Amino acid sequence: MACDATIIPAPEQLEMGSGHFILTNNSTLFAIPEFKTAANFLKAYLLNGTGISIDSAPQAAASIVIIKDNSIPKEGYSLSILKKGITIKASDGQGAFYAVQSLRQILPPVLEKSNTTIIDSITIACMEIKDAPRFSYRGMHLDVSRHFFPKEFIKQYITWLAALKFNTFHWHLTDDQGWRIEIKKYPELTRKGAFRKETLIGHYNDTPQRFDGKSYGGFYTQQEVKEIIAFAKAHHVTIIPEIELPGHAQAAISAYPSLSCTAQEIPVATKWGVFENIYCPKPETFTFLKNVLDEVIELFPGTYIHIGGDEAPKSRWDECTHCQQLINQMGLEDSHGLQSYFITEIEKHINARGKKMIGWDEIFEGEIAQTATVITWRRNQGAIAAANQ
């Protein structure tokens, strides 16, 4: 079975050679211990996709070799396919893994279907590939709050990211339409906040709006989160969790109404849009959020915690006696200054726990600390303004 040399994203250099390497059950593999993840992935991929089992062998005897070359840039690699064998060189585990992903893309597409076809041999065209990432952060975002995806789908999603050399998974875990992560100190977040009674169907502007009348939801236990994080690590993908605040909080407030300015009971949101019920900046709320973030920080080993910070209407704060007193007490200009105060309090806590904060570009509308990172979603001007700060 033959294959082609289409690779996404396109590598820096790809030169076709002459001849072919034949991969069979007689092929063997050598990898230094540091590159064990890449080697194990390649072995499992071939076995699952073709039935071809590759044994380990000393470097001098192996037909596939994965070795270290410190001259190669971080996460970069060289992949040399000659008639006599395949050589992968990298300076780190990520680079070796991405070389295997490029080799994976060169192999026949049928290998993506586990154990559907037993293949005796694969003919791989000779070529030389050299590649290194242009961007250190290569991320994809997935919102599981509006639309919940089960654990196995999340794993598959991470597999797809790794195949295309993405190294970051931005996991949007909380919003108005559902709270998706177990927080042991606050069980109502998932008992109540993870489920909405129905979901909008059709267009938002339909008159009347139409709903499906079906309860919808789900969440990830902390054990499932740990499993997904371990799976991502094995694919050299870092997960950034997003816990929305101070807006997009209706699911949390439905579980704990006292977190809002009105303390009124409200449902988990059943349609899309921006909602007036946001967290009230009072001591109880900060205690809640800091406790939630502590459990999240304990789970996720990455550097960053995403706090959202976008689309937080100020109408409740403008009507709230406590909020107006806090604005006067802190010498703030208005409710926008109050949001800056809110975000800063959370950032101090995140930094004190050894993490860094990321938020959408609304967080820089007040003063933000130098350690904050801004992701702009509305316009390029937001990124420029944040960089200038």
C-alpha positions, -999 to +999 in steps of 0.1 A: +000+000+000+014+034-010+010+068+004+015+105-004+033+135+012+005+159+020+011+173+055-010+199+074+003+223+085+028+225+056+063+220+069+091+245+064+110+221+040+099+190+021+121+175-006+110+144-024+137+118-029+139+087-052+129+052-042+108+039-013+110+025+021+090-006+028+074-008+062+066-044+073+064-066+104+101-071+101+107-034+106+122-024+140+124+007+160+149+025+183+142+055+204+161+072+232+141+071+265+133+108+263+113+101+231+094+071+245+060+089+240+066+094+203+078+058+199+049+043+217+025+064+197+039+051+164+039+015+175+003+017+187-008+036+156+007+010+132-006-020+152-042-006+156-044+006+120-026-023+101-018-051+124+019-044+118+039-050+150+072-032+153+097-046+178+124-026+195+161-030+184+195-014+190+201+018+171+225+002+147+201-025+137+168-006+137+150+005+105+132+034+123+154+055+146+143+084+168+173+103+183+182+136+198+198+166+179+202+197+201+207+219+171+170+216+161+147+243+175+122+236+203+093+215+191+110+211+157+122+180+140+138+164+109+123+134+093+144+115+068+128+086+048+154+067+029+153+032+012+172+017+041+151+033+069+135+063+086+154+086+109+137+112+132+158+138+150+145+164+175+158+183+205+128+176+227+099+152+231+074+175+214+095+177+183+099+139+181+061+135+186+053+160+159+077+142+135+056+110+142+024+130+135+039+141+101+048+105+093+012+096+104-002+120+078+020+105+051+007+070+058-024+057+040-057+072+054-071+037+061-048+036+091-071+061+108-097+033+111-086+010+138-082-027+129-104-025+098-077-038+074-047-061+079-019-047+058+013-067+053+034-038+040+033+000+034+054+017+007+066+051+018+082+075-007+117+087+002+117+123+013+134+148+036+113+170+059+125+198+083+100+217+103+097+239+134+067+259+147+062+295+138+041+302+169+048+288+204+011+289+213-010+269+189-044+265+204-080+255+198-110+264+219-140+242+228-171+254+245-188+225+264-212+247+283-236+255+255-232+220+240-218+193+262-194+167+248-186+135+267-152+124+279-144+101+250-151+129+225-128+153+244-100+127+241-107+123+204-106+161+200-072+162+217-060+134+193-071+156+163-053+186+178-021+166+183-023+153+147-022+189+134+005+199+159-017+221+181-002+222+216-029+239+237-066+230+244-087+259+257-115+241+276-145+264+282-161+247+312-186+272+327-212+296+313-248+306+316-261+274+299-242+249+321-215+243+347-194+213+335-167+206+361-172+189+395-163+212+424-164+191+456-169+220+479-200+232+460-219+201+448-250+221+436-229+235+408-232+201+390-263+188+407-283+218+395-261+241+375-250+214+350-285+209+336-310+232+319-347+223+315-347+229+277-328+245+248-337+271+222-343+257+188-346+277+156-334+313+154-330+335+184-351+362+168-380+339+160-413+352+174-423+333+195-390+317+204-391+279+202-377+254+227-372+216+225-387+209+259-360+184+267-337+185+298-301+188+287-267+187+304-238+168+319-205+174+336-170+160+341-161+145+375-127+154+388-115+119+381-126+123+345-108+156+343-076+140+356-079+112+330-084+138+302-054+158+315-032+127+315-044+118+280-036+153+268-001+152+284+006+120+265-002+139+233+019+170+243-013+191+247-016+215+276-051+222+288-062+258+298-095+256+318-119+285+315-140+295+346-161+325+335-164+355+357-179+380+366-204+375+337-217+344+320-225+331+356-261+322+354-256+285+358-236+290+390-261+316+403-289+291+396-272+267+420-262+294+446-285+324+442-267+344+470-238+349+446-259+375+427-268+410+436-305+401+440-302+367+456-333+356+436-336+321+423-331+319+385-328+289+361-299+277+341-301+297+308-320+279+281-310+302+252-280+320+239-269+356+244-257+379+272-275+378+306-279+404+333-274+381+363-236+382+370-216+376+402-219+403+428-185+415+441-191+408+478-170+387+502-192+356+498-187+357+461-149+361+463-147+332+488-168+310+465-147+319+434-114+315+452-124+281+465-136+270+430-103+282+415-083+264+442-099+231+431-094+239+394-057+249+400-051+216+419-063+197+389-047+215+360-009+215+359-005+241+331+006+277+337-026+295+328-061+298+342-087+315+319-113+336+337-134+348+308-141+384+318-162+392+287-198+403+282-206+413+318-236+437+318-234+462+347-272+468+352-274+447+384-243+464+398-257+498+390-288+490+410-270+472+438-265+492+471-235+471+480-219+476+446-224+514+447-210+516+482-180+495+471-174+519+442-173+549+465-153+531+492-126+520+466-126+554+449-136+538+416-151+558+388-180+536+379-191+500+374-165+494+348-139+503+374-157+478+397-151+451+371-114+460+370-114+457+408-131+423+406-107+409+380-077+422+399-088+405+431-091+372+412-058+377+395-040+382+428-054+349+440-044+330+409-009+345+410-006+336+447-013+300+437+016+300+412-005+304+381-011+332+355-044+346+344-058+348+309-090+367+300-109+379+270-100+414+258-127+431+281-104+425+311-080+453+299-107+479+299-096+488+334-061+485+348-046+450+347-015+436+362+016+430+341+012+392+345-022+390+328-026+377+293-053+389+270-069+369+242-087+393+219-119+380+203-136+413+191-110+431+171-072+435+165-073+468+183-079+450+216-047+430+211-027+461+203-040+480+233-033+451+256+002+448+243+008+485+248-001+481+285 
